[in-house]
Amino acid sequence: MAFRLRQLIDCDVVIEYECASNCKEYEGTICNVGSDFVELITRTDPPLPDPGDDDCNCRNSNKQTFIIPIQKIASVDVKNCPKCNKRDCCCN
């Protein structure tokens, strides 16, 4: 999964992830991918996870980026990729 997410760096995506048994969705641009996390630049300020959610390892690293553990990602939908402006590109 990390390899595929690295291919999508700088692409606009919608990531759906599980946080404390609830599915949440954020739209933004992937800016960094580590071995077990993805960092998303969001268009709006994402709310901080509820402190009562012990199951949620997601966190707001600053105002515009959101770090999501890869194991919590349910789906990734590519909206726009500046690397290729084709609909049938390798990113979809």
Secondary structure in CASP SS format (residue, H / E / C, confidence):
PFRMAT SS
TARGET T0000
AUTHOR 0000-0000-0000
METHOD secondary structure of the structure
MODEL  1
M C 1.00
A H 1.00
F H 1.00
R H 1.00
L H 1.00
R H 1.00
Q H 1.00
L C 1.00
I C 1.00
D C 1.00
C C 1.00
D E 1.00
V E 1.00
V E 1.00
I E 1.00
E E 1.00
Y E 1.00
E E 1.00
C E 1.00
A C 1.00
S C 1.00
N E 1.00
C E 1.00
K E 1.00
E E 1.00
Y E 1.00
E E 1.00
G E 1.00
T E 1.00
I E 1.00
C E 1.00
N E 1.00
V E 1.00
G C 1.00
S C 1.00
D C 1.00
F E 1.00
V E 1.00
E E 1.00
L E 1.00
I E 1.00
T E 1.00
R C 1.00
T C 1.00
D C 1.00
P C 1.00
P C 1.00
L C 1.00
P C 1.00
D C 1.00
P C 1.00
G C 1.00
D C 1.00
D C 1.00
D C 1.00
C C 1.00
N C 1.00
C C 1.00
R E 1.00
N E 1.00
S C 1.00
N C 1.00
K C 1.00
Q C 1.00
T E 1.00
F E 1.00
I E 1.00
I E 1.00
P E 1.00
I H 1.00
Q H 1.00
K H 1.00
I E 1.00
A E 1.00
S E 1.00
V E 1.00
D E 1.00
V E 1.00
K E 1.00
N E 1.00
C C 1.00
P C 1.00
K C 1.00
C C 1.00
N C 1.00
K C 1.00
R C 1.00
D C 1.00
C C 1.00
C C 1.00
C C 1.00
N C 1.00
END
